[in-house]
């Protein structure tokens, strides 16, 4: 069933609130966008509101000349331009992934969470500055390549996935995978999962049919945490 403009706005707003609960809250920074498969329109969180207070009315049409957009909106447009398979983009500054991007470490296949990134996590290290110019954003999109995530050195992360549900899953799972790697590194020598096993585990663990179940659980958790004010029932 095709999503309506309102349902996309609601989904992006829920995504923002869910990600805030998962460590992505950072003043009014961070943004989520969606580009439905049957549309050329990109819907994105506007500038000026925190992730945990986004309402559907705060999710705007990127081409609306009256919309107040984030300085780094170009990250979204360039990823969509290079990746026709992408239906949602997240940019944020979660603590573990941001700290990880300030090191030369690489993500190891230590946990089931890391298995989602069995093909690796990209790194953009040309600059730690804000990404506000098209040329910079195109370089980020090129660094991302065909992967789900790119670490922006000393800055944050960009997540790109097939739709909002998958993008939220990837964003949350990357932060958890890095946090668990930080814990494991403090306990002893790392013992990664072999890559061939990780690839097989990926096929079993990360299936499309699980995503609606996960999404409903995230929304329920947000509602229990009091993060449902101003939001429609989902």
C-alpha positions in Angstrom: 0.0 0.0 0.0 1.4 3.4 -1.0 2.1 5.7 1.9 0.3 9.1 2.0 2.2 12.3 2.7 0.7 12.4 6.2 1.6 8.8 7.0 5.2 9.5 5.9 5.3 12.6 8.1 4.0 10.6 11.0 6.6 7.8 10.4 9.5 10.2 10.3 8.3 12.0 13.4 8.1 8.6 15.3 11.5 7.8 14.0 12.9 11.0 15.4 11.4 10.3 18.8 12.5 6.7 18.8 16.1 7.6 17.9 16.1 10.3 20.7 15.3 7.6 23.2 18.2 5.5 21.8 20.9 8.1 22.3 20.6 10.3 19.2 19.2 13.4 21.1 21.6 16.4 20.7 20.0 19.8 21.2 18.0 20.5 18.1 20.5 18.7 15.9 20.1 15.5 14.0 17.6 14.8 11.2 15.6 12.0 9.6 14.2 12.0 6.1 12.1 9.6 3.9 11.7 9.3 0.2 8.8 6.9 -0.5 9.4 4.4 -3.3 6.5 5.7 -5.4 7.5 9.4 -5.1 10.2 11.8 -5.9 9.3 13.9 -2.8 11.7 13.9 0.2 10.2 14.6 3.6 12.6 15.7 6.3 12.6 17.0 9.9 12.8 20.7 9.9 15.4 22.8 11.6 14.6 24.2 15.1 13.1 21.3 17.0 14.8 18.5 19.0 14.4 14.9 17.9 12.3 14.1 20.9 9.7 16.8 20.2 9.2 16.3 16.5 5.5 16.2 15.4 4.2 15.3 11.9 3.8 19.0 11.2 7.6 19.4 11.8 8.3 17.1 8.9 8.4 19.1 5.7 8.6 18.7 2.0 12.3 19.4 1.1 11.2 21.4 -1.9 8.8 23.6 0.1 10.3 27.1 -0.3 8.9 28.2 3.1 10.5 25.2 5.0 13.4 26.0 7.3 15.9 23.2 6.7 19.0 22.0 8.5 22.3 23.2 7.3 23.3 19.6 6.5 20.2 18.7 4.5 22.5 18.3 1.5 23.6 15.0 3.1 20.2 13.6 2.4 19.8 14.8 -1.2 23.2 13.5 -2.3 22.7 10.1 -0.8 19.3 9.8 -2.5 20.9 11.0 -5.7 23.5 8.2 -5.7 21.4 5.5 -4.1 18.1 4.9 -5.8 17.6 1.9 -3.5 17.5 4.2 -0.4 14.2 5.3 1.1 15.3 6.9 4.3 18.4 8.7 5.7 19.4 9.5 9.3 22.1 11.9 10.4 23.0 12.2 14.0 25.6 12.3 16.7 25.0 9.3 19.0 27.8 9.1 21.6 29.4 5.7 21.0 29.4 5.9 17.2 30.6 9.5 17.3 33.4 8.6 19.7 34.3 5.6 17.5 34.6 7.9 14.5 37.2 9.9 16.4 39.5 6.8 16.4 41.2 4.6 13.9 39.2 1.6 15.2 37.1 -0.5 12.9 33.8 -2.3 13.6 34.5 -5.9 14.4 31.9 -8.7 14.0 31.6 -9.4 17.7 27.9 -9.6 18.2 24.6 -10.2 16.5 24.2 -6.4 16.3 27.5 -6.2 14.3 26.2 -8.9 11.9 23.9 -6.3 10.4 27.1 -4.6 9.1 28.8 -7.8 7.9 29.7 -5.9 4.7 31.5 -3.2 6.8 30.9 0.4 7.9 32.3 3.2 5.7 34.4 6.2 6.9 34.4 9.7 5.6 37.6 11.4 6.9 38.2 14.3 4.6 37.0 16.8 7.1 35.4 17.0 10.6 33.5 20.1 9.5 29.8 20.5 9.0 28.7 19.1 5.7 26.9 22.0 4.0 28.2 22.0 0.5 27.1 19.7 -2.3 30.6 18.6 -3.1 31.3 17.6 0.5 28.0 15.7 0.7 28.7 14.0 -2.6 32.0 12.8 -1.1 30.1 11.4 1.9 27.6 9.6 -0.3 30.5 8.2 -2.4 32.3 7.1 0.8 29.0 5.4 1.9 28.9 3.4 -1.3 26.5 0.5 -1.1 26.7 0.2 2.7 24.2 1.1 5.4 26.3 3.4 7.4 29.2 5.8 7.1 31.0 7.3 10.1 31.8 11.0 9.7 35.2 11.4 11.3 35.0 13.4 14.6 31.4 14.3 13.8 28.7 11.6 13.7 27.0 9.1 11.4 24.9 8.9 8.3 22.6 5.9 7.9 20.9 5.0 4.6 18.4 2.2 4.2 15.5 1.0 2.2 12.8 2.7 4.3 12.3 4.4 7.7 11.9 1.2 9.6 15.2 -0.2 8.3 17.0 3.1 8.8 15.9 3.2 12.5 17.0 -0.4 12.9 20.4 0.3 11.4 20.9 3.5 13.4 20.0 1.8 16.7 21.9 -1.4 16.0 25.1 0.4 14.9 25.2 2.4 18.2 24.6 -0.8 20.2 27.2 -2.8 18.2 29.8 -0.1 18.9 28.9 0.2 22.6 29.2 -3.6 23.0 32.6 -3.5 21.2 33.7 -0.8 23.6 32.7 -3.0 26.6 34.3 -6.1 25.1 37.5 -4.3 24.4 37.8 -3.4 28.1 37.3 -7.1 29.1 39.8 -9.0 27.1 41.1 -10.0 23.7 38.4 -9.6 21.0 37.0 -12.8 19.4 35.1 -11.8 16.2 32.5 -14.0 14.5 34.0 -15.4 11.2 32.8 -13.3 8.2 31.2 -16.3 6.4 29.2 -17.2 9.5 28.2 -13.5 10.0 26.8 -13.4 6.5 24.8 -16.5 7.1 23.5 -15.1 10.4 22.5 -11.9 8.7 20.2 -13.7 6.3 18.4 -15.4 9.2 18.4 -12.6 11.7 17.6 -9.5 9.6 14.5 -10.3 7.6 12.0 -7.9 6.1 9.1 -9.7 7.9 10.5 -8.8 11.3 10.5 -5.0 10.7 6.8 -4.2 11.4 7.1 -6.1 14.7 10.2 -4.1 15.7 8.6 -0.9 14.6 5.5 -1.5 16.7 7.7 -2.4 19.7 9.7 0.9 19.4 6.5 2.9 19.2 5.1 1.2 22.3 8.4 1.8 24.1 8.2 5.5 23.2 4.7 5.7 24.4 5.5 4.1 27.7 8.4 6.5 28.1 6.0 9.5 27.7 7.3 10.3 24.2 3.9 10.0 22.5 2.6 13.4 23.3 1.4 15.2 20.2 1.6 12.1 18.1 -1.1 10.0 16.5 -1.6 6.4 17.5 0.6 4.1 15.4 
